[in-house]
Amino acid sequence: MNNYDAAIFDLDGTTANTLENLAFCANSVISEYGLTPAETEKYKYFVGDGSRVQMQRLLSYKDRYHGSEDEPFLEEVFEKYLAFLSDHCADGVVAYDGMPELLKNLNNKGIKCAIFSNKPHKQACKVVSSVYPDGTFVEVLGQMDSYPRKPDPAGALYLAERMQVRPDRCIYVGDTNTDMKTGKSAGMHTIGVLWGFRDREELEKAGADIIVSAPAEILALI
């Protein structure tokens, strides 16, 4: 008997390696304003809490956002970013080593899988479909007006309901403190991954139940 019936995965930094893409898209947009590119590694900490927050952190790093007085500029840059991301969100994106095999094994065992991301919904769906075969996930849920972004658990609980599983029979897999908080708030078993954007210390502080270094370790747990 399986220990769990379902698994919800974060997207960026967990299921797909999008770091280069996120940096490319955001840097392309800010270049229109005469700003130099931010280092790709910086995006590991810009992302995770939604695209608007990502751009706010980027502009703060570039000394172009200081609070409410800069909100109109942030909004302008954010809208341009969304437009650029819509066309380029899947460029160069690949699955992390071992993730396709993990998901295939989970599906074969009858364990339902879903994606919950703070990436805008249309772009999240586009990224997933560019990397994984149809049918890999029961549902992909990105950021949209009908559900608050993570770490609010509403989206995770919706996905559990869609998969017809109790939250306590579901694992929540992610690479950031936001993901661990989401899974904890939803009453799910949280698994932090070390191949993504953040480190062990952050995941431990966020209360991850288990931390893994490779996707194969998740299969053994389930």
N, C-alpha and C positions, 0 to 999 in steps of 0.2 A: 504493500500500500504506500502511495506517495505521502510524504510528510506535508505537502502543500498541494493545492489544486490549481493555483494560478500565480502568475508573476507579472508585476508591472515594472517596466524599465524606463528610466530616464533616457533621453535621446543624446544630446550633445555631451560628449565626454564619457558616455557609458555604452551606448549601442552603436554609435557612429562617431568616427574621428572627424570632427568638423572644425577643429581649431584653426587650421590654415584658411579654411573657407571664411570663417567668421572674421578673421583678421583682414583678409583680402577685401571682403565686402565693406566693412566699416572704414578701413583705411582709404578705399577708393572714394568713398563719400566725403570724408573730411578733407581729402586732397583738393576738392572743389572749393574749399574755403581757405586754401593756402596753408593747411596744417600738415606737418610731416607725419609719416606713418608711425604708429605705435608698434613696439616690438611684439611679435606674435605671442611670446610667452606671457605678456601682460594680459592677454585676453583670457587666460585661464581664470583670472580674478575679476575681469569686467563682466563676464557672462554668468548665467545661472539664475538670475532673478527677473528675466524678461528682457526683451530687446530695448525697451525704452530706458530701463535702468542701465543696461549695457552701454548705451550711447551717452547717458549722463555721466557714468564713471569714466568713459573715454574722454569726454570733453573736460571733465574735472582734471584728469591727468594732463591734458593739454592746456590747462589754465584758461579754458574758455567757458566754464560753467562754475558760478559761485553762489547759486541760489535762485530765489524767485525772480530776480531781475533778469536772469538769463533763460527763463522758461520759454519765451517766444523763439529764441535761437535754438534751444534744444528741440522744440517741437518741429521746427523747420528741418533740422538735420535728421531727426528721427523719421519724418515722413519720406525724405529722400532715401534714407537707409532701407526702409520697408520696400520701396519701389525697386531699389537695386537688388535687394535680397530676393525678391520675388522672381527675378530673372536668373539669378546666379546662385541660389542657396544650395544647389546640389553639386556645383562645380568642384571637382577634386575630392569629394567626400567618399570615404571608404569605411567599411566595417572594421572594427577592431579584431585583431587576430583571435580566433577561437569563438567569437560571438555567433557567426553563422552556424557552426557546429552545435553550440549550446542550444540555440533556438530550435534547430531541427530536432535535436534529441528531446527537448521539452515537448514539442508538438507531437512527436512519436509516442511519448508517454501519456498523452492526453492532458498535459498541463497547459492551460490556456495562457496566452501572453498578450500584453497590451503595452502601449507606449503612452507616457504622460510627460509632456514637455512644456517649458515656458517659451519655447520658440513659437512664433505666430502659427496658427493652426494649418493654414494652407501650405506654408513652407515646411512645417514638420511632416505633413503627409507626403510632400514632394520628395523630401530627403529620404524618408523611409522607403518609398517606392523605387527610388533610384539605387538602393543598396540591397534590399531584401525582396524575395519573391512574394507575390500576392498570396495571402492566406497565412503568412507567418504570424501576424498579429490579429487578434479579434477586433481590435480598434486602436486607432491612433488619435490621441487627444492633445492638441496644442493649445496655446493661449488664445482665448476668445472671450467675448463679452459675457457669455452665458455662464462661465465658470471663472472664479478668481484664480489667479496664478498661484503656483506653489510659493510658500509652504502650506497654504490653505489646503486641507485634505479633501475638499468637495470633489475635485476631479478624480482623485484616486478612489473615493468611495463610489462615484458614478461608474467607474470602470469595473470595480468589483461587482456591482449590481448587474452591469451588462454581461459580465462573464458568469453570473449566477453563482458566486462564491461568497462565503463570509470573509470579512476583512482578516480575521485571525487565521484563515486558511490561505492567505496570500502573502507572497514576499514582495518587498519593494526594493528595487535595486537602483543605486545611483552613485554619483561620484562627489557630491557636495553636501555641505551641512544643510542646505535647503532641501535636498532629497531626503536626508535622514529625518528632518523635522516633519516633512510631509508624511512619510511612512509611519512614523511614531504617532502622529496626530490621528491617522486613519486606523490605528490599531493593528498595523501590519508588522511583520517581521522584517527588519531592515538589514540590508546587505550593502556595505560600502565597498566600492571598487577602487583599486589603486592605479589602474591604467588610464584614468581620466585626467581631469583638470586640477584636482586638489590632492592634499597629502593625508597620510594616516592620522596625524595629529588633529586635523580639522574633523575628520570622520569620527574619531574617538570622542572628541569634545561634544559632538552633536549626538552622541549616544548610539552609534551604530551597533546593532546586535552582533554582527559578524563583519569582518573586513577580509576581502579576498584579493589575491594578486593576479588571478587568471580565471577566465570564464568557466573552465572545466571544474573549478572548485565549487561553483554554484550547483552544478548538476549533482555532485556528490552530496550536497546538503539537502537537496530536494528528494 
